[in-house]
């Protein structure tokens, strides 16, 4: 099985801003690549180049074996694009949105209607197909947006932060849909700031920062590469959080993170855990939760980039480009 997507030395600048500084990546056919990076790292710029919406300054990119510059028309026939925000028409019904896409793709009216009905049923929108999209919930719009990108049965999907703004239930439903699509042989490039999303969906992960690839591997490989463990301690009495924080800081030698009444800190020696328990027991602190776990993708990301996935870049928008060059339309 060959590569559905291949990128070599991709370079793109916007004025004095370097959005991509020689990006390389490969996506085997029938797999999901998670493209991770902080805001402004260049994720959406990569997607826009691959979708033929943006011309690179240097480097080479292929989709389905076709060069995105020389064979742009053929590339557009192979891809579906779901951007960061649902791009369906709120004034049309769900069925009319899909019919419109089908007709624009050159389908006969009967075939376009059949395909629209098929997709509405697959995405759980059959009962809402006759309603104006303006009445849809956020999750329904995202499902319709993904359905619209599939009207032409594209073998390659670009999913640029597809679950942005969705509640947990809607995100889980969309994850299931993506898994089913890839299970039928589709290839997906997924950009996301949700590390649990990449962990759940991606076969391989590429982390970029300031337009450069800084790490590649499976989620498990990246976790093992960073190594280390995280100690999590929650006192039974929330008023004792400060006592827990001070003890964990002293014994681990690291500054703990506090979320509500849960105190976490990286540890290098598993023997720290019983030492923390003894110290807190001596201080009369009863525990409601105590755990020592391996690194998460979030901790890997923080170690690699030095900042959380959702930390904004003041100068640039989410794709590393100056304002006004953001997400494009549907392929």
HUURDA-V367496 format. One record per residue. PSI is psi in degrees with one decimal (NA if undefined). Layout:
BEGIN
<<PSI> <PSI>>
END
This chain:
BEGIN
<<125.1> <-169.8> <130.8> <-30.1> <134.3> <127.3> <132.2> <120.4> <37.2> <127.5> <132.8> <129.5> <147.2> <98.2> <-122.5> <-2.5> <125.5> <107.6> <-38.9> <130.4> <52.9> <52.3> <133.4> <135.7> <155.8> <140.9> <107.2> <145.1> <140.0> <19.3> <172.7> <125.9> <124.3> <118.4> <109.6> <152.4> <156.1> <167.6> <137.0> <3.5> <-25.0> <9.8> <-51.5> <-28.5> <-41.7> <-47.0> <-43.9> <-35.9> <-46.9> <-30.2> <7.6> <21.5> <-11.1> <133.9> <124.8> <158.1> <-27.6> <166.1> <-177.4> <141.2> <134.0> <143.7> <121.7> <29.4> <4.2> <133.8> <132.9> <-17.0> <-51.5> <-32.2> <43.2> <-39.9> <-42.9> <-39.0> <-42.8> <-27.0> <-16.0> <-11.4> <156.8> <141.7> <124.4> <115.2> <-170.9> <-22.3> <140.3> <129.8> <21.1> <158.2> <117.8> <-22.7> <-15.7> <159.5> <169.1> <-44.3> <-43.9> <-36.3> <-45.8> <-36.2> <-41.8> <-46.1> <-44.0> <-43.0> <-37.8> <-28.1> <1.4> <11.5> <142.7> <153.8> <-43.4> <-42.4> <-41.0> <-40.9> <-40.0> <-42.1> <-39.4> <-46.6> <-38.9> <-44.8> <-39.4> <-39.3> <-44.1> <-34.8> <13.9> <31.4> <11.1> <-42.1> <-21.3> <1.5> <-27.8> <-0.2> <150.5> <139.0> <-24.0> <-18.1> <-1.5> <151.5> <169.3> <-42.6> <-38.6> <-38.7> <-41.3> <-38.4> <-40.5> <-39.1> <-43.3> <-39.7> <-40.2> <-34.8> <-10.3> <1.7> <-42.2> <12.3> <53.5> <139.1> <-13.2> <129.2> <136.4> <114.7> <97.6> <97.1> <57.9> <-18.4> <14.9> <127.1> <0.8> <150.6> <165.4> <-39.4> <-44.4> <-37.2> <-45.3> <-40.4> <-41.1> <-37.0> <-44.4> <-39.0> <-42.9> <-41.8> <-41.9> <-39.2> <-45.9> <-31.7> <-21.9> <1.8> <-1.8> <157.6> <138.7> <136.8> <117.0> <120.2> <140.3> <153.6> <-0.9> <108.1> <-31.8> <-28.7> <-46.4> <-39.3> <-37.6> <-31.5> <-30.7> <135.4> <-38.1> <157.3> <138.1> <125.9> <125.7> <150.0> <132.7> <38.5> <8.3> <145.0> <124.6> <-9.7> <145.7> <155.9> <177.4> <161.2> <-41.3> <-38.0> <-41.7> <-38.6> <-42.8> <-29.7> <-41.9> <-37.7> <-167.1> <171.1> <163.0> <128.7> <128.6> <125.7> <128.9> <119.8> <149.1> <-32.6> <110.2> <-22.7> <-14.5> <12.3> <-40.8> <-37.6> <-41.6> <-45.3> <-46.6> <-40.6> <-46.4> <-40.2> <-43.9> <-44.5> <-25.7> <-22.2> <12.7> <155.9> <117.1> <156.4> <137.5> <122.9> <104.2> <-118.1> <16.2> <126.1> <125.5> <150.7> <144.6> <143.9> <144.4> <-23.0> <117.2> <-20.8> <-13.2> <-32.5> <-53.2> <-29.3> <-39.7> <-42.0> <-46.2> <-44.4> <-44.0> <-35.1> <-41.7> <-31.1> <1.0> <24.4> <113.8> <146.0> <138.7> <-22.4> <138.2> <124.0> <150.0> <111.5> <163.5> <174.7> <144.0> <167.0> <-31.5> <-41.3> <-34.9> <-47.1> <-45.4> <-39.5> <-41.3> <-39.8> <-19.3> <10.6> <156.5> <161.1> <-28.6> <13.8> <125.6> <151.2> <121.1> <-34.0> <-29.7> <165.2> <-167.0> <-18.2> <8.0> <-4.0> <154.0> <159.9> <140.3> <-6.7> <27.1> <-146.2> <138.0> <-164.3> <-162.6> <140.0> <NA>>
END
